[in-house]
Amino acid sequence: MKICVYPGSFDPVTNGHLDIIDRAAKLCDKLIVAVLINSNKNPAFSLEERVGLLERVLKDRENVVVESFSGLLIDFVKKKNACSIVKGLRAVSDFEFELQMALLNKNLDPEVETLFMMTNINYFFLSSSAVKELAKNNGNIEGLVPECIREDIISRFMKK
């Protein structure tokens, strides 16, 4: 069974993430969407909320599962017997960082490949940070996040 891992913080999941997930799921038997527990970040949504939002969005995708992890990505990948890490790229700045991480992971385990997927041109500008900023300032996030979780995101940032 060919297993791939698509890691990220998904705070919150966007339609850009969803595009990469749908495209990556076609390349493997099982895609694990791995939600990172990163103590260096202060997420808007808790780990449980991020996993829950992803599970709602991905519930109809038969070969996609959502899990969380902490520590080194390469250790999680090996534990899951995955062969590849999937990373989405938007801009050159993404590439520079992700190339460094891919080479580091390759050094730690030469058997694991990193697959880079270019973002769909419709989502080139999209990031979780941009969604949060729009939501905080009552901006329109329609079309930027999966419709089934849009109200959850808006309500998180509604000004009191």
N, C-alpha and C positions, 0 to 999 in steps of 0.2 A: 504494500500500500504506500503510495506516494503522499507524504504529509508535508505541508508547508505551514509556516508561521508568519502571520502578519502582525507585528507588534506596534503598539502605540499607547498614548495616554487617552485618546478618544474623549477629550474633555471640552465639548461634547463631540459625538460622532457627527460628521458632516456628509453631504452628498459626494464630496470628493473621496472621502474614506470608502463610502459605499461603492463607488465606481471601481476603486482598486480591489475591494473585496470581491465583487462580482466577476471581475476579469481574472483575478488570481484563482478563484474557485474553479474556473474552467481548466486550469493547468495541473490540478492535483486531485487525488481521491478525497482528501480531507484538508480543509483549511482551518487552522486554529487562529482565531482573532485573539491576540494576547494583550490584555490590558495591563499596562505597567504600573506597579506600585513604586512611585518615585518619591522618596522622602525629601528630595531637594525642591520639589514643586509644591505649590499650594493650589490644588485643583478646585474648581468651582463646584464640581460634583464629586461625591465620595466614590470610593472604589466600587462599593455595592451599587450605587446609582449608575455609574458608567457601565458596569457589567449588565445591569438590568435594562438600561436603554438599548444597548447593543443587542441583547437577547430579544427584545421586542421587535427591533428593526429587522433582525436576521432570522426570525422564527420560521420562515418558509423556505429557507435555503438548506437543503438536505445534507450537504457535505460541509457545512460551516458550523463550527462550535466556538463558543466564547469562554475563555478562561482568563484568570489573572495570574501574575507572577511577580516576584521580586528577585533581586540579585541580577546575575549576569544572564543576558539573553541567550548566549550560547549554551549555558547550562540547562536552561528551560528547553531549548531546541533539542539537545541531546536526550534529555529526560523523556521527551515526547516522541523520540525516534523520527524526528523530522529531517528531511534532506535539504530543505531550503528555507531561507528567510526572504520575505517579500517586503520591499520598501517602495513607497511612492515618492516620486520626485516632481517638484514644481519648478524650481529655479536652480541656477548655478550654485547658490548658497546651500541649498538642500544637497546637491551632489557632492560638494566638498566635504561636508560633515558626514554624509552617508557612506562615501567612499572610504573615509578614515575608519568608520565603524566596521565596514565590510572587510577591510584588510585586517583589522584587529581580530575580528571573529574568525577569519580564514587562518590567521596565525594560531589561534587557540584550538581550532578544529578544521584541518584541511578538507575534511569530507563534506562540510556544510557549505552550500553555495548561497550567495545573496543575489536575488533577482530584483533588478530595478525596473519599475514600471513608470513610464511618463504619465503625468496627469492628463486627463481629458482636457482639452482646451477650454471647455466650459467651466472648469473648476480651477484654472491656473491661479487665480487670485484668492482662492478660498482657503481659510485655515480656521481651526477651532478658536484661536485668539480673535480673529475678525468677527466670527459669529458672536462670541461673548461680548465684544465691544459694541456691536450693533444692538444686541439684546439689552445691554445695560442702558443704552441711550434711546430706547424705544424705536430702533431702526427695524426695517422689514427684513426678516430672515427667511421668508417664504422662498422655496426653491434652493435654499442653501443647506438645509437639513432635511432628513426624512420627515415627511408630513406627520407620521404617527407619533413623533416626539417633539414636534415644534412647540406645542403649548407647554410642555414640561420645561423647555429651555426658557421660553418667554416668562413663565411664572417664577422661575428661579431668579430672574434679574429685574422683575417689576419693581419700580421705585415706589417706596412707601409714601 
